[in-house]
Structure formats: C-alpha cells, structure tokens
C-alpha cells in the first residue's frame, strides 16, 4: 500500500513539475510597417527564460540583429551580438533581462523596425502565466507546430497596402 501511495505522490509531483516548466513560442512578422508597433506588442507579452521568439520575413530581403542597448538606441548594425538572416529566425531566451533586436536592413531601424523584449526573472515554485495573445494575424502560410503544450503568440503583422501601388506579400521562411 505504501508503494502505491508513494508512486501516486511521485506522479503528481512529476506532472506538476512538467506543467510549470512550459516554454512558449512567439511569432513576429518582421516587416517595416507592422499594424502594431513592435514595442507595444512586446510590452504586453510575458517572456520567460527558454521561451522562443521566431521572426518571419522574406529571406534575403532583411535580417534580425541582436544588439546592445547603445546600438539599439543608435540603430547601429556594425557589431551585433548575433545576426539571424534565414527568413525564419529563432531565438531562445537564455536568461532574464532585456533583449534588443533591430532590422539588419539599412534604414529600417531608423524607421521603427526594432524591438525590445524583457524576459522575466526565473521564479521557482510558481506556475508560468502568459497573457492572452495579440490579435491573430492573417496567416501567411503553413507554420510547423511545436510541442502540443506550447501556445503560440503572434506579434505585429504587416499593414495592409494603401494607395494604388502594390506591396509584395511576405512569404514564410
């Protein structure tokens, strides 16, 4: 009888541990003119250590640079901490604190294509809670789903075209 009680207790603790250690995936359409400003969207999210952010953009037309705060403020692209340029750039948050992302394309950062995300400090013993997702963007194509327990949060999407000149649609990476 003691064995069954211990086994049940172990299983309950194991399941509790798994449910409190979820990692989340956030998608961002990395474009020059999003519907919602990147920092407005990021400020509503609750990023945690080991969450992943995926920047979607047309490969070869842009890139995402992880930079220091000073380089973020100045839109300086010369010495990034990391450069991501494959059209579907994944970044897994390794620690808490602020992370500074800018566009690698000349002039785009100065026009607002940059974002600060803040990863919350790790707290042991409390379950992770994420706010509701941003308004769902129109889907640009198939996205490979992650683990079944990971909800997806979608970031700003491109503004619809205005005027008479056509704007090319973003293709998923």
GUVEX-602759 format. One line per field, with one value per residue (C-alpha): residue number from 1; x, y, z. Coordinates in Angstrom, 3 decimals. Example, Ala and Ser with C-alpha at 12.3 -4.5 7.8 and 13.67 -1.06 7.14 Angstrom:
BEGIN
resi = 1, 2
X = 12.300, 13.670
Y = -4.500, -1.060
Z = 7.800, 7.140
This chain:
BEGIN
resi = 1, 2, 3, 4, 5, 6, 7, 8, 9, 10, 11, 12, 13, 14, 15, 16, 17, 18, 19, 20, 21, 22, 23, 24, 25, 26, 27, 28, 29, 30, 31, 32, 33, 34, 35, 36, 37, 38, 39, 40, 41, 42, 43, 44, 45, 46, 47, 48, 49, 50, 51, 52, 53, 54, 55, 56, 57, 58, 59, 60, 61, 62, 63, 64, 65, 66, 67, 68, 69, 70, 71, 72, 73, 74, 75, 76, 77, 78, 79, 80, 81, 82, 83, 84, 85, 86, 87, 88, 89, 90, 91, 92, 93, 94, 95, 96, 97, 98, 99, 100, 101, 102, 103, 104, 105, 106, 107, 108, 109, 110, 111, 112, 113, 114, 115, 116, 117, 118, 119, 120, 121, 122, 123, 124, 125, 126, 127, 128, 129, 130, 131, 132, 133, 134, 135, 136, 137, 138, 139, 140, 141, 142, 143, 144, 145, 146, 147, 148, 149, 150, 151, 152, 153, 154, 155, 156, 157, 158, 159, 160, 161, 162, 163, 164, 165, 166, 167, 168, 169, 170, 171, 172, 173
X = 0.000, 2.811, 4.328, 1.101, 0.846, 4.481, 4.062, 0.930, 2.672, 5.663, 3.417, 1.513, 4.760, 6.192, 3.098, 3.127, 6.753, 6.044, 3.093, 5.088, 8.021, 6.247, 8.162, 6.281, 6.841, 6.145, 5.890, 6.702, 6.187, 9.396, 8.318, 8.935, 5.370, 3.573, -0.060, 1.004, 4.324, 6.737, 7.436, 3.718, 3.164, 6.269, 5.243, 2.029, 3.837, 5.405, 8.598, 10.322, 13.684, 13.702, 10.780, 11.440, 10.717, 10.554, 10.972, 9.279, 10.396, 11.367, 14.777, 17.401, 15.408, 16.069, 17.674, 17.326, 20.208, 20.528, 22.428, 23.500, 21.271, 23.529, 23.473, 19.684, 19.315, 21.595, 20.337, 23.955, 24.301, 28.104, 28.729, 25.676, 25.817, 24.000, 22.801, 19.853, 19.083, 17.343, 13.795, 12.531, 14.936, 14.540, 15.952, 15.644, 15.899, 18.844, 18.384, 16.206, 16.593, 16.156, 16.961, 17.370, 16.503, 16.897, 16.497, 19.684, 18.495, 19.854, 17.381, 14.743, 15.710, 15.535, 12.001, 10.923, 11.763, 13.238, 12.006, 12.899, 11.728, 12.104, 12.414, 11.074, 13.289, 13.041, 10.799, 10.805, 7.621, 5.131, 3.456, 4.147, 1.240, 1.087, -1.386, -3.789, -2.257, -2.109, -4.863, -4.343, -2.701, -3.756, -1.718, 0.858, 1.379, 1.989, 3.826, 5.215, 3.551, 5.686, 5.018, 1.340, 1.598, 3.075, 0.618, 1.722, 1.682, 1.621, 3.166, 2.549, 1.808, 2.282, -0.107, -2.434, -1.323, -2.547, -2.750, -2.555, 0.949, 1.064, 3.056, 4.586, 3.233, 5.636, 6.444, 7.031, 10.634
Y = 0.000, 2.429, 1.767, 2.821, 5.992, 6.890, 6.144, 8.303, 11.124, 10.894, 11.026, 14.048, 15.895, 14.956, 16.197, 19.412, 19.987, 19.466, 21.846, 24.617, 24.397, 25.149, 27.049, 29.258, 30.263, 33.795, 34.636, 38.074, 39.145, 41.171, 43.945, 47.656, 48.819, 46.475, 47.077, 47.390, 48.849, 46.111, 47.545, 47.992, 44.300, 43.136, 45.145, 43.112, 39.773, 37.919, 36.386, 33.819, 32.053, 29.307, 30.830, 31.159, 34.075, 33.405, 36.299, 35.647, 37.669, 37.232, 35.564, 37.763, 40.976, 41.587, 40.158, 40.417, 41.644, 41.140, 44.172, 46.007, 48.801, 51.585, 50.050, 49.687, 53.367, 54.450, 51.826, 50.695, 47.498, 47.093, 44.892, 42.737, 40.146, 37.835, 38.047, 35.982, 36.012, 32.818, 34.204, 32.246, 33.253, 31.559, 32.985, 31.141, 33.401, 32.116, 34.370, 37.101, 40.772, 42.985, 41.858, 44.393, 43.466, 45.684, 45.198, 44.415, 46.281, 49.794, 52.485, 50.122, 50.505, 54.293, 53.866, 51.840, 48.240, 47.427, 45.820, 45.414, 42.289, 41.842, 38.331, 37.909, 36.607, 32.899, 32.154, 28.638, 27.183, 29.389, 28.286, 30.355, 32.529, 34.164, 36.879, 36.433, 36.553, 39.608, 39.787, 36.906, 37.963, 36.662, 33.543, 33.807, 30.079, 26.857, 27.020, 23.857, 23.352, 22.962, 20.726, 20.249, 22.101, 25.273, 28.011, 30.388, 34.144, 36.148, 39.571, 42.523, 41.852, 43.963, 46.851, 46.312, 48.154, 51.710, 53.700, 52.235, 50.767, 47.036, 45.762, 42.284, 39.788, 38.346, 34.721, 32.495, 31.432
Z = 0.000, 0.848, -2.587, -4.335, -2.258, -2.960, -6.664, -6.832, -4.975, -7.327, -10.407, -9.082, -8.361, -11.764, -13.626, -11.565, -12.494, -16.191, -16.195, -14.515, -16.912, -20.202, -22.817, -25.222, -28.822, -30.041, -33.763, -35.141, -38.752, -39.141, -41.519, -41.916, -41.221, -38.782, -37.796, -34.159, -33.016, -32.005, -28.556, -27.857, -28.629, -26.738, -23.684, -23.445, -23.553, -20.637, -21.977, -19.789, -19.857, -22.545, -24.462, -28.191, -30.488, -34.236, -36.647, -40.023, -43.053, -46.673, -46.784, -48.412, -48.001, -44.296, -41.185, -37.420, -35.291, -31.552, -30.274, -27.116, -25.760, -27.101, -30.579, -30.320, -29.408, -32.291, -34.787, -35.142, -37.206, -37.313, -34.254, -33.499, -30.754, -33.171, -36.766, -37.973, -41.686, -42.795, -43.095, -40.096, -37.360, -33.994, -30.794, -27.475, -24.440, -22.356, -19.307, -17.848, -18.697, -21.762, -25.322, -28.131, -31.731, -34.801, -38.532, -40.409, -43.490, -43.878, -42.828, -41.417, -37.757, -38.064, -39.436, -36.390, -37.236, -33.848, -30.668, -27.004, -25.215, -21.476, -20.088, -16.573, -13.790, -13.043, -10.084, -8.773, -7.351, -9.202, -12.415, -15.505, -16.598, -20.014, -21.029, -23.920, -27.367, -29.558, -32.180, -34.566, -37.808, -41.168, -41.675, -44.464, -44.907, -43.054, -39.770, -38.278, -34.917, -31.836, -28.850, -28.071, -24.767, -26.268, -27.173, -29.894, -29.561, -32.764, -32.972, -35.214, -38.866, -41.958, -42.521, -45.454, -48.584, -49.014, -52.205, -55.675, -55.692, -54.945, -51.981, -52.234, -49.716, -47.196, -47.779, -44.763, -44.260
